[in-house]
Amino acid sequence: MPQKNNSYDALSGPEKAAVFLFALGEDQAGALFKLMDDDEIRVLSQKMAHLGSVGSDVIEALFVEFAEQVSSAGSLVGTVDSTERLLGKMLDKDRAQEIMDEIRGPSGRTIWEKLSNVNETVLANFLKNEYPQTVAVVLSRIKTAHAARVLGQLPENFALEVVMRMLRMEGVQQDVLQHVEKTLKSEFMSNLSRTTRRDTHEIMADIFNSLDRKTESQFMAALEERNIDSAERIRQLMFTFDDLLRVDAAGIQAIMRLVPKEQLALGLKGASQEVKALFFENLSERAGKMMREDMEAMGPVRLRDVDEAQAAIVTAAKTLADSGEIVIAGDDGDGPEEMVE
């Protein structure tokens, strides 16, 4: 019969990895297994099968060590490189490089969506060296609000010339558009992705967001004892279920369209009164009544199930925010915007 593992220091590297995978749960562990080769899976599977009972203090120590390593400056620089090496073994060089550029670069499905998520100063500094007609094409394809900010960053005379080109511009020929897209990908987005490294605290904040509330609280408290600065920075970067209060009415409605109603009802079952009120305010009287009936019909539910549903709702909100479909107040780091009567 497997013995209980009470000593964290006695665990080998593969055993720590096995404990970590069990603690993450089936979905997350399954996603990691897909990235491993057969030998790695075989070794980890053997360790997992013989772990026995692992104490909660051992699990906590493991996650604290993991959090410290991820949060320490530069400690995950190799992770991107490791992924690139793995892709290099599985795919041809050009395809692997394209995927890595997408990983490192701004979010978005198309080149124009990606450009809309690039800092306006960075984009303007690149465009000011292009032909005015090329800049006119670019600004006509990205989001208008972002185009306005980029235009304001360009030299005045150059910006005026771009405006005149945009006013005279009719339909853009497909071959011209393809050439512009190719130039942007090869000369701008590729260079941008190679110079952009995601902050390790952001990565850790995403991981903490995926933990259930009890586990997240335990690890955050333990991390605060070891590294208060990293803990505070991670806390600031985390987006929690209660942060949905920062989403406007249109955004809440977009989230409800994306999330299955059963999942939404389960998530709201354990929500604060403020969050519940926000969602019900954006439901019709009939839909709100049906939602309340669904929640009552569930009876008592496991906190773990509620946490998973709320995590899925948060993920949906972040996905919509990344694509520019909703706005989360305060995401740009600025204070409240001035209002006029």
MARNUFI-147771 format. One record per residue (C-alpha): residue in one letter; residue number from 1; x, y, z. Coordinates in steps of 0.1 Angstrom, whole numbers. Layout:
resn / resi / X / Y / Z
a / NUM / X / Y / Z
...
// end
This chain:
resn / resi / X / Y / Z
m / 1 / 0 / 0 / 0
p / 2 / 15 / 34 / -9
q / 3 / 28 / 54 / 20
k / 4 / 18 / 90 / 28
n / 5 / 43 / 115 / 15
n / 6 / 48 / 139 / 44
s / 7 / 83 / 153 / 36
y / 8 / 84 / 179 / 8
d / 9 / 122 / 180 / 8
a / 10 / 123 / 142 / 1
l / 11 / 103 / 146 / -32
s / 12 / 123 / 143 / -64
g / 13 / 117 / 166 / -93
p / 14 / 94 / 141 / -112
e / 15 / 75 / 135 / -80
k / 16 / 69 / 172 / -75
a / 17 / 57 / 174 / -111
a / 18 / 33 / 145 / -104
v / 19 / 19 / 162 / -73
f / 20 / 16 / 194 / -92
l / 21 / -4 / 178 / -120
f / 22 / -28 / 161 / -96
a / 23 / -33 / 194 / -78
l / 24 / -41 / 212 / -111
g / 25 / -70 / 188 / -119
e / 26 / -78 / 168 / -150
d / 27 / -84 / 195 / -175
q / 28 / -53 / 215 / -169
a / 29 / -31 / 184 / -164
g / 30 / -45 / 170 / -197
a / 31 / -35 / 201 / -215
l / 32 / 0 / 198 / -202
f / 33 / 3 / 161 / -211
k / 34 / -4 / 170 / -247
l / 35 / 28 / 191 / -247
m / 36 / 49 / 162 / -234
d / 37 / 67 / 134 / -253
d / 38 / 61 / 98 / -246
d / 39 / 91 / 94 / -223
e / 40 / 80 / 123 / -201
i / 41 / 44 / 110 / -199
r / 42 / 57 / 76 / -190
v / 43 / 80 / 89 / -162
l / 44 / 53 / 111 / -147
s / 45 / 26 / 85 / -149
q / 46 / 48 / 61 / -130
k / 47 / 54 / 87 / -103
m / 48 / 17 / 96 / -101
a / 49 / 7 / 60 / -97
h / 50 / 29 / 55 / -67
l / 51 / 25 / 89 / -49
g / 52 / 2 / 76 / -23
s / 53 / -15 / 102 / 0
v / 54 / 1 / 136 / -1
g / 55 / -4 / 160 / 28
s / 56 / -18 / 194 / 23
d / 57 / 13 / 210 / 38
v / 58 / 34 / 193 / 10
i / 59 / 10 / 206 / -17
e / 60 / 12 / 241 / -2
a / 61 / 50 / 240 / -1
l / 62 / 50 / 229 / -37
f / 63 / 28 / 257 / -50
v / 64 / 47 / 283 / -29
e / 65 / 80 / 272 / -45
f / 66 / 64 / 273 / -79
a / 67 / 50 / 308 / -73
e / 68 / 83 / 321 / -61
q / 69 / 101 / 307 / -91
v / 70 / 76 / 321 / -116
s / 71 / 74 / 355 / -99
s / 72 / 111 / 360 / -96
a / 73 / 125 / 383 / -123
g / 74 / 135 / 365 / -154
s / 75 / 128 / 331 / -141
l / 76 / 105 / 322 / -169
v / 77 / 124 / 336 / -198
g / 78 / 133 / 301 / -207
t / 79 / 97 / 289 / -209
v / 80 / 91 / 307 / -242
d / 81 / 124 / 293 / -256
s / 82 / 115 / 258 / -244
t / 83 / 81 / 261 / -262
e / 84 / 99 / 273 / -293
r / 85 / 123 / 244 / -292
l / 86 / 94 / 220 / -288
l / 87 / 75 / 235 / -318
g / 88 / 107 / 233 / -338
k / 89 / 108 / 196 / -334
m / 90 / 71 / 192 / -343
l / 91 / 67 / 217 / -371
d / 92 / 87 / 233 / -400
k / 93 / 107 / 263 / -391
d / 94 / 85 / 289 / -407
r / 95 / 53 / 276 / -391
a / 96 / 69 / 274 / -357
q / 97 / 82 / 309 / -360
e / 98 / 47 / 322 / -370
i / 99 / 31 / 306 / -340
m / 100 / 58 / 320 / -316
d / 101 / 53 / 355 / -331
e / 102 / 16 / 351 / -323
i / 103 / 23 / 340 / -288
r / 104 / 47 / 369 / -281
g / 105 / 27 / 395 / -300
p / 106 / -5 / 414 / -292
s / 107 / -38 / 395 / -291
g / 108 / -61 / 394 / -321
r / 109 / -72 / 370 / -348
t / 110 / -62 / 392 / -378
i / 111 / -33 / 415 / -384
w / 112 / -57 / 445 / -380
e / 113 / -70 / 433 / -347
k / 114 / -35 / 428 / -335
l / 115 / -25 / 463 / -346
s / 116 / -55 / 477 / -327
n / 117 / -39 / 463 / -295
v / 118 / -5 / 477 / -301
n / 119 / 4 / 508 / -281
e / 120 / -3 / 539 / -302
t / 121 / 31 / 554 / -297
v / 122 / 49 / 522 / -308
l / 123 / 27 / 519 / -339
a / 124 / 31 / 556 / -348
n / 125 / 69 / 554 / -345
f / 126 / 68 / 526 / -371
l / 127 / 42 / 542 / -394
k / 128 / 59 / 576 / -396
n / 129 / 86 / 560 / -417
e / 130 / 61 / 546 / -442
y / 131 / 45 / 562 / -472
p / 132 / 14 / 583 / -463
q / 133 / -7 / 561 / -486
t / 134 / 4 / 530 / -467
v / 135 / -4 / 547 / -434
a / 136 / -38 / 557 / -447
v / 137 / -46 / 521 / -455
v / 138 / -35 / 509 / -421
l / 139 / -55 / 536 / -402
s / 140 / -86 / 529 / -423
r / 141 / -85 / 492 / -413
i / 142 / -79 / 494 / -375
k / 143 / -104 / 505 / -348
t / 144 / -113 / 541 / -353
a / 145 / -106 / 551 / -317
h / 146 / -71 / 536 / -319
a / 147 / -66 / 552 / -354
a / 148 / -73 / 586 / -338
r / 149 / -47 / 581 / -311
v / 150 / -21 / 569 / -336
l / 151 / -29 / 599 / -358
g / 152 / -23 / 622 / -329
q / 153 / 12 / 607 / -324
l / 154 / 23 / 613 / -360
p / 155 / 42 / 645 / -370
e / 156 / 17 / 672 / -379
n / 157 / 24 / 677 / -416
f / 158 / 27 / 640 / -421
a / 159 / -5 / 633 / -403
l / 160 / -23 / 659 / -424
e / 161 / -10 / 642 / -456
v / 162 / -23 / 609 / -443
v / 163 / -57 / 625 / -436
m / 164 / -59 / 638 / -472
r / 165 / -50 / 604 / -485
m / 166 / -77 / 588 / -464
l / 167 / -103 / 613 / -477
r / 168 / -94 / 605 / -513
m / 169 / -91 / 568 / -508
e / 170 / -117 / 545 / -523
g / 171 / -116 / 507 / -524
v / 172 / -82 / 492 / -517
q / 173 / -72 / 466 / -543
q / 174 / -67 / 432 / -528
d / 175 / -31 / 428 / -540
v / 176 / -22 / 462 / -524
l / 177 / -39 / 451 / -491
q / 178 / -20 / 418 / -491
h / 179 / 13 / 436 / -497
v / 180 / 6 / 459 / -467
e / 181 / -4 / 430 / -445
k / 182 / 28 / 411 / -455
t / 183 / 50 / 441 / -448
l / 184 / 34 / 446 / -414
k / 185 / 38 / 410 / -404
s / 186 / 74 / 407 / -416
e / 187 / 88 / 441 / -406
f / 188 / 67 / 452 / -377
m / 189 / 48 / 424 / -359
s / 190 / 78 / 400 / -360
n / 191 / 102 / 425 / -345
l / 192 / 76 / 436 / -319
s / 193 / 70 / 400 / -308
r / 194 / 107 / 394 / -304
t / 195 / 111 / 424 / -282
t / 196 / 80 / 418 / -261
r / 197 / 82 / 395 / -230
r / 198 / 52 / 390 / -209
d / 199 / 57 / 400 / -173
t / 200 / 61 / 369 / -151
h / 201 / 38 / 383 / -125
e / 202 / 10 / 385 / -152
i / 203 / 16 / 348 / -158
m / 204 / 13 / 340 / -121
a / 205 / -18 / 362 / -118
d / 206 / -35 / 341 / -146
i / 207 / -25 / 309 / -128
f / 208 / -39 / 322 / -95
n / 209 / -71 / 332 / -113
s / 210 / -76 / 296 / -123
l / 211 / -73 / 283 / -87
d / 212 / -104 / 278 / -65
r / 213 / -108 / 305 / -39
k / 214 / -97 / 284 / -9
t / 215 / -65 / 273 / -27
e / 216 / -58 / 307 / -41
s / 217 / -61 / 323 / -6
q / 218 / -38 / 297 / 10
f / 219 / -11 / 302 / -16
m / 220 / -14 / 340 / -16
a / 221 / -11 / 341 / 22
a / 222 / 20 / 318 / 20
l / 223 / 35 / 339 / -8
e / 224 / 30 / 371 / 12
e / 225 / 51 / 356 / 40
r / 226 / 80 / 349 / 16
n / 227 / 78 / 378 / -9
i / 228 / 53 / 405 / -1
d / 229 / 61 / 427 / -31
s / 230 / 55 / 399 / -56
a / 231 / 23 / 389 / -38
e / 232 / 10 / 424 / -39
r / 233 / 18 / 428 / -76
i / 234 / 1 / 395 / -85
r / 235 / -30 / 406 / -65
q / 236 / -32 / 438 / -85
l / 237 / -29 / 420 / -118
m / 238 / -55 / 393 / -109
f / 239 / -90 / 397 / -124
t / 240 / -116 / 381 / -101
f / 241 / -153 / 374 / -104
d / 242 / -160 / 405 / -83
d / 243 / -141 / 426 / -108
l / 244 / -170 / 421 / -131
l / 245 / -185 / 451 / -113
r / 246 / -160 / 471 / -135
v / 247 / -178 / 460 / -167
d / 248 / -205 / 482 / -181
a / 249 / -241 / 471 / -191
a / 250 / -232 / 463 / -227
g / 251 / -203 / 443 / -216
i / 252 / -223 / 422 / -191
q / 253 / -249 / 415 / -218
a / 254 / -221 / 403 / -241
i / 255 / -208 / 380 / -214
m / 256 / -242 / 365 / -209
r / 257 / -245 / 358 / -246
l / 258 / -212 / 339 / -245
v / 259 / -217 / 319 / -213
p / 260 / -242 / 290 / -212
k / 261 / -271 / 299 / -189
e / 262 / -266 / 268 / -167
q / 263 / -230 / 279 / -160
l / 264 / -241 / 315 / -154
a / 265 / -268 / 304 / -129
l / 266 / -243 / 283 / -111
g / 267 / -217 / 311 / -109
l / 268 / -243 / 336 / -97
k / 269 / -254 / 312 / -70
g / 270 / -223 / 320 / -50
a / 271 / -219 / 356 / -61
s / 272 / -220 / 387 / -40
q / 273 / -253 / 407 / -39
e / 274 / -236 / 435 / -59
v / 275 / -226 / 411 / -88
k / 276 / -260 / 394 / -88
a / 277 / -277 / 427 / -90
l / 278 / -255 / 438 / -119
f / 279 / -264 / 407 / -139
f / 280 / -301 / 407 / -131
e / 281 / -303 / 444 / -141
n / 282 / -292 / 434 / -176
l / 283 / -318 / 406 / -179
s / 284 / -354 / 411 / -189
e / 285 / -380 / 406 / -162
r / 286 / -390 / 372 / -177
a / 287 / -353 / 361 / -182
g / 288 / -345 / 372 / -147
k / 289 / -374 / 353 / -132
m / 290 / -363 / 321 / -151
m / 291 / -327 / 326 / -139
r / 292 / -338 / 329 / -102
e / 293 / -359 / 297 / -106
d / 294 / -330 / 279 / -121
m / 295 / -308 / 289 / -92
e / 296 / -334 / 279 / -66
a / 297 / -339 / 245 / -84
m / 298 / -302 / 237 / -79
g / 299 / -305 / 235 / -42
p / 300 / -272 / 234 / -23
v / 301 / -242 / 233 / -46
r / 302 / -205 / 225 / -40
l / 303 / -183 / 256 / -36
r / 304 / -158 / 239 / -60
d / 305 / -185 / 238 / -87
v / 306 / -194 / 275 / -81
d / 307 / -157 / 284 / -83
e / 308 / -153 / 266 / -117
a / 309 / -184 / 283 / -131
q / 310 / -172 / 317 / -120
a / 311 / -137 / 311 / -134
a / 312 / -154 / 302 / -168
i / 313 / -174 / 335 / -167
v / 314 / -142 / 355 / -159
t / 315 / -124 / 337 / -187
a / 316 / -152 / 347 / -211
a / 317 / -150 / 383 / -199
k / 318 / -112 / 384 / -204
t / 319 / -116 / 369 / -239
l / 320 / -141 / 396 / -249
a / 321 / -119 / 423 / -234
d / 322 / -88 / 410 / -253
s / 323 / -108 / 411 / -286
g / 324 / -120 / 446 / -279
e / 325 / -157 / 436 / -277
i / 326 / -161 / 448 / -241
v / 327 / -142 / 473 / -219
i / 328 / -132 / 467 / -183
a / 329 / -130 / 499 / -165
g / 330 / -95 / 507 / -152
d / 331 / -77 / 483 / -176
d / 332 / -58 / 511 / -192
g / 333 / -43 / 522 / -159
d / 334 / -59 / 557 / -162
g / 335 / -82 / 572 / -136
p / 336 / -119 / 579 / -142
e / 337 / -125 / 598 / -175
e / 338 / -137 / 633 / -173
m / 339 / -174 / 637 / -181
v / 340 / -191 / 667 / -196
e / 341 / -227 / 677 / -193
// end
